[in-house]
């Protein structure tokens, strides 16, 4: 499969966007990634928190969930919203960076996207666990991205077990 094709590891699903934290599909597409594999899996399984995790829960739109390791050049610019000097310089408050108020975070992201045209994306902390760093990559970063590895997730996968435990989920045998 072509990594940039729909469902691929480098697909920016702009036609499906509008509800995500930093979405502004009229201006750009987003690819939401995490620096920690467990954080990425928690983001996908969170709506099922507290339930029993079944193999069928690892499927979206008929496709198995997979974990991709992506590469971005070291010199790529990512605006770190966990950095106090960046927040101060952008007149942002920490309490508003990971807010559930999507209209607010989307407006801030669109403003930052326009204000920093050389920025590949935004780094911010997970609303589930602040020690986990998430990154919203803008579609302008696509030419710089690479795929190091992709693996389909399964119930027996350690990262799935760790995410399920974090969410208080029992894993089916």
Sine and cosine of phi, psi and omega as CSV:
sin_phi,cos_phi,sin_psi,cos_psi,sin_omega,cos_omega
0.00,0.00,0.69,-0.73,0.10,-0.99
-0.92,0.40,0.82,-0.57,-0.07,-1.00
-0.87,0.50,-0.42,0.91,-0.01,-1.00
-0.99,-0.10,0.00,1.00,0.05,-1.00
-0.97,0.26,0.38,-0.93,0.03,-1.00
-0.76,0.66,0.80,-0.60,-0.03,-1.00
1.00,-0.02,-0.18,0.98,-0.01,-1.00
-0.98,0.19,0.26,-0.96,-0.06,-1.00
-0.89,0.46,-0.43,0.90,-0.01,-1.00
-0.93,-0.36,0.35,0.94,0.02,-1.00
-0.99,0.13,0.83,-0.56,0.10,-0.99
-1.00,-0.05,0.98,-0.21,-0.16,-0.99
-0.98,0.21,0.79,0.61,-0.06,-1.00
-0.78,0.63,-0.66,0.75,0.00,-1.00
-0.89,0.45,-0.36,0.93,-0.03,-1.00
-0.99,-0.16,-0.02,1.00,-0.11,-0.99
-1.00,-0.02,0.32,-0.95,0.02,-1.00
0.48,-0.88,-0.40,0.92,-0.03,-1.00
-0.97,-0.23,-0.23,0.97,-0.08,-1.00
-0.96,0.28,0.28,-0.96,-0.09,-1.00
-0.77,0.64,-0.72,0.70,-0.09,-1.00
-0.90,-0.44,0.29,0.96,-0.05,-1.00
-0.90,0.44,0.66,-0.75,0.17,-0.98
-0.44,-0.90,0.92,0.39,-0.15,-0.99
-0.86,0.51,-0.35,0.94,0.06,-1.00
-0.96,0.29,-0.28,0.96,-0.02,-1.00
-0.92,-0.40,-0.61,0.79,-0.08,-1.00
-0.31,-0.95,0.28,-0.96,0.14,-0.99
-0.98,-0.20,0.41,-0.91,-0.01,-1.00
-0.84,-0.54,0.53,-0.85,0.18,-0.98
-0.82,-0.57,0.90,-0.45,-0.03,-1.00
-1.00,-0.03,0.85,-0.53,-0.03,-1.00
-0.75,-0.66,0.16,-0.99,0.02,-1.00
-0.71,-0.71,0.48,-0.88,0.07,-1.00
-0.99,0.16,-0.23,0.97,-0.02,-1.00
-0.85,-0.53,0.83,-0.55,-0.02,-1.00
-0.83,0.56,-0.61,0.79,0.01,-1.00
-0.88,0.47,-0.65,0.76,0.01,-1.00
-0.87,0.48,-0.65,0.76,0.01,-1.00
-0.89,0.45,-0.66,0.75,-0.01,-1.00
-0.95,0.32,-0.64,0.77,0.05,-1.00
-0.85,0.52,-0.67,0.74,0.00,-1.00
-0.85,0.53,-0.61,0.79,-0.02,-1.00
-0.98,0.21,-0.57,0.82,-0.09,-1.00
-1.00,-0.05,-0.19,0.98,-0.09,-1.00
-0.79,0.62,-0.63,0.77,0.02,-1.00
-0.88,0.47,-0.28,0.96,-0.03,-1.00
-0.98,-0.18,0.11,0.99,-0.08,-1.00
-0.75,0.66,0.69,-0.73,0.04,-1.00
1.00,0.09,-0.16,0.99,-0.01,-1.00
-1.00,-0.09,-0.04,-1.00,0.07,-1.00
-1.00,-0.02,0.81,-0.59,-0.03,-1.00
-0.99,0.11,0.85,-0.53,0.01,-1.00
-0.93,-0.36,0.35,-0.94,0.03,-1.00
-0.82,0.57,-0.61,0.79,-0.01,-1.00
-0.90,0.43,-0.32,0.95,0.03,-1.00
-0.97,0.26,-0.17,0.99,0.00,-1.00
-0.99,-0.16,0.47,0.88,0.02,-1.00
-0.77,-0.64,0.70,-0.72,0.07,-1.00
-0.76,-0.65,0.78,-0.63,0.04,-1.00
0.78,0.63,0.62,0.79,0.04,-1.00
0.99,0.16,0.00,1.00,-0.01,-1.00
-0.92,-0.39,0.62,-0.78,0.03,-1.00
-0.94,0.35,0.60,-0.80,0.11,-0.99
-0.92,0.39,0.62,-0.78,0.01,-1.00
-0.70,-0.72,0.40,-0.92,0.04,-1.00
-0.93,-0.37,0.85,-0.53,-0.02,-1.00
-0.93,-0.36,0.68,-0.73,0.14,-0.99
-0.99,-0.13,0.91,-0.42,-0.04,-1.00
-0.97,-0.24,0.39,-0.92,0.07,-1.00
-0.87,-0.49,0.60,-0.80,0.07,-1.00
-0.68,-0.73,0.73,-0.68,-0.03,-1.00
-0.81,0.59,0.59,-0.81,0.01,-1.00
-0.80,0.60,-0.58,0.82,-0.07,-1.00
-1.00,0.04,0.07,1.00,0.05,-1.00
-0.91,0.41,0.66,-0.75,-0.03,-1.00
-1.00,0.04,0.85,-0.53,0.08,-1.00
-0.81,-0.58,0.84,-0.54,-0.02,-1.00
-0.97,0.23,0.90,-0.43,-0.10,-0.99
-1.00,0.00,0.97,-0.23,-0.02,-1.00
-0.99,0.16,0.14,0.99,0.13,-0.99
-0.98,-0.20,0.05,1.00,-0.01,-1.00
-0.99,-0.15,0.90,-0.45,-0.05,-1.00
-0.81,0.59,-0.63,0.78,0.00,-1.00
-0.92,0.40,-0.57,0.82,0.05,-1.00
-0.92,0.39,-0.72,0.69,0.02,-1.00
-0.86,0.52,-0.72,0.69,0.00,-1.00
-0.89,0.46,-0.70,0.72,0.00,-1.00
-0.90,0.44,-0.47,0.88,-0.01,-1.00
-0.99,-0.17,0.06,1.00,-0.02,-1.00
0.84,0.54,0.67,0.74,0.04,-1.00
-0.95,-0.31,0.56,-0.83,0.06,-1.00
-0.98,-0.19,0.65,-0.76,0.01,-1.00
-0.82,0.57,-0.60,0.80,-0.04,-1.00
-0.91,0.40,-0.27,0.96,-0.01,-1.00
-0.98,-0.21,-0.15,0.99,-0.04,-1.00
-0.94,0.34,-0.70,0.71,-0.04,-1.00
-0.94,-0.35,0.52,0.85,0.00,-1.00
-0.93,0.37,0.40,-0.92,0.10,-1.00
-0.99,0.15,-0.09,1.00,0.04,-1.00
-0.98,0.21,1.00,0.00,-0.09,-1.00
-0.88,0.48,-0.61,0.79,0.00,-1.00
-0.86,0.51,-0.64,0.77,0.00,-1.00
-0.92,0.38,-0.78,0.63,-0.05,-1.00
-0.92,0.38,-0.54,0.84,0.05,-1.00
-0.92,0.39,-0.67,0.75,0.02,-1.00
-0.90,0.43,-0.68,0.74,0.03,-1.00
-0.89,0.46,-0.69,0.72,0.00,-1.00
-0.89,0.45,-0.68,0.73,0.01,-1.00
-0.89,0.45,-0.64,0.76,0.03,-1.00
-0.90,0.44,-0.72,0.70,0.01,-1.00
-0.91,0.41,-0.62,0.79,0.05,-1.00
-0.85,0.53,-0.72,0.69,0.00,-1.00
-0.95,0.31,-0.59,0.81,-0.06,-1.00
-0.96,0.27,-0.44,0.90,-0.06,-1.00
-0.81,-0.59,0.97,0.24,-0.10,-0.99
-0.91,0.42,-0.27,0.96,0.02,-1.00
-0.99,-0.12,0.05,1.00,-0.05,-1.00
-1.00,0.09,0.76,-0.65,0.02,-1.00
-0.97,0.25,-0.45,0.89,-0.03,-1.00
0.06,-1.00,-0.21,-0.98,-0.04,-1.00
-0.86,-0.52,0.69,-0.72,0.08,-1.00
-0.96,-0.29,0.71,-0.70,-0.03,-1.00
-0.46,-0.89,0.25,-0.97,-0.05,-1.00
-1.00,0.02,0.48,-0.88,0.01,-1.00
-0.94,0.34,0.65,-0.76,0.09,-1.00
-0.94,0.33,-0.28,0.96,0.02,-1.00
-1.00,0.09,-0.65,0.76,-0.01,-1.00
-0.49,-0.87,0.95,-0.30,-0.09,-1.00
-0.84,0.54,-0.36,0.93,0.04,-1.00
-0.96,0.29,-0.29,0.96,0.02,-1.00
-1.00,0.07,0.76,-0.65,0.03,-1.00
-0.99,-0.17,0.79,-0.62,0.10,-0.99
-0.96,-0.29,0.41,-0.91,0.03,-1.00
-0.73,-0.69,0.76,-0.65,0.14,-0.99
-0.99,-0.17,0.92,-0.38,0.03,-1.00
-1.00,-0.05,0.73,-0.68,0.08,-1.00
-0.99,0.13,0.46,-0.89,-0.05,-1.00
-0.88,0.48,-0.32,0.95,0.06,-1.00
-0.93,0.37,-0.23,0.97,0.04,-1.00
-0.99,0.11,-0.19,0.98,-0.10,-1.00
-0.77,0.64,-0.70,0.72,-0.02,-1.00
-0.89,0.45,-0.35,0.94,-0.03,-1.00
-1.00,-0.04,-0.24,0.97,-0.10,-1.00
-0.99,0.13,0.56,-0.83,0.10,-1.00
-0.73,-0.69,0.30,-0.96,0.03,-1.00
-0.93,-0.37,0.86,-0.50,0.02,-1.00
-1.00,0.03,-0.62,0.78,-0.06,-1.00
-0.29,-0.96,0.50,-0.87,0.13,-0.99
-0.67,-0.74,0.75,-0.66,0.06,-1.00
-0.69,-0.73,0.67,-0.75,0.05,-1.00
-0.95,0.31,0.68,-0.73,0.01,-1.00
-0.99,0.12,0.57,-0.82,0.04,-1.00
-0.66,-0.75,0.33,-0.94,0.00,-1.00
-0.84,0.54,-0.55,0.83,-0.04,-1.00
-0.98,0.20,-0.14,0.99,-0.02,-1.00
-0.92,0.39,0.76,-0.65,-0.03,-1.00
-0.84,0.54,-0.62,0.78,-0.02,-1.00
-0.93,0.38,-0.55,0.84,0.07,-1.00
-0.92,0.38,-0.69,0.72,0.03,-1.00
-0.88,0.48,-0.66,0.75,0.01,-1.00
-0.92,0.40,-0.66,0.75,0.03,-1.00
-0.91,0.41,-0.67,0.74,0.01,-1.00
-0.89,0.45,-0.68,0.73,0.02,-1.00
-0.88,0.47,-0.67,0.74,0.02,-1.00
-0.86,0.51,-0.62,0.79,-0.03,-1.00
-1.00,0.02,0.07,1.00,0.02,-1.00
0.94,0.35,0.59,0.81,-0.04,-1.00
-0.96,-0.27,0.68,-0.73,0.18,-0.98
-0.99,0.15,0.61,-0.79,0.01,-1.00
-0.97,-0.24,0.80,-0.61,0.01,-1.00
-0.86,0.51,0.58,-0.82,0.00,-1.00
-0.99,0.17,0.00,0.00,0.00,0.00
